[in-house]
Amino acid sequence: MIIFQDTTSIIEVLWDIALAFFVVRLAAIYALLTYTTVLLVSLLPISISTPSSSSGPHVPLAIKLIASSALWARYVIVRYEIPRAVWFRAAIGVVAALLGVVGEVVLRLFGLGGSCGMTMGIGEAVVGFGGVAGIMVLMGVLEKEERKWETIEEGEKSL
């Protein structure tokens, strides 16, 4: 039984495996940074109104998740030199969001979410995890717009 007809198909399969590994690795790093930051921020009592109050204003967990993901998405994109391909960044964001969903399910199964304040309602989870996936794509779109303005400015300088 011949699995591969020629070396071209072997190279294509190996390339697909390497690409999948790269996406999963970057998504795991992105998810770990994002969710660890949200956990640490959620555990800190932040008081903005009065210094005497023991707990600060209630900021929804989804907002913390989106803000944290924007910070870490930029870091991961720059640090690991992720290409501007929208499909590639979307894949990293979706896998990171799926890792977050798995983490949320594990927290709920073991009953750990209530003790650290990390469990979310269904609507909040959809917004938060959708934000994690969407931020990577949004960063790509913003970078394309930035690149467009750079080429316009370079064109004006050459005139």
C-alpha positions, 0 to 999 in steps of 0.5 A: 500500500502506497501512502504517498505517490511522490515527495510533493505530497509528503512535503505538503503534509509536513508543511500542514503539520508544521503550520498547525503546530505553529498556530496551536503554539502561538494560540496557547501562548496568547491564551495563557498570557491573556487569561493569567492577566485576567485572573490576576486583575480579577483577584485585585480589589481596585478602588477608584471611588474612595480609598476606604472601600474594600472592593472597587467598582464592578468591571465585567469579566468580558471587558477585562478579557478583551482589554487584556487580549488587546495588550497581549495580541500586540505583544504576541504579533510583534514578538513572534513576527506573525504575518499579516494574513487575516486567516492566519491571525483568525486561526490563532485567535479562534484556537486561543478562544477555544482554549479559554472555553476549555478552561472555563469548562474545567473551572466549572466542572471542578467548582473552582470558578466561584472561588476566584471569580473567574466564571462568566455567564453565557452572554459575557462568555460569548462577548469575551471569547469572541473578543479574544478571537476578534482582536487578532483579526482587528490587529491585522486590519489596523496594521493594513491601514497603517501600511496603507498610510505609510505608502501614501506618505512615502509617495508624497516624499518622493514627489 
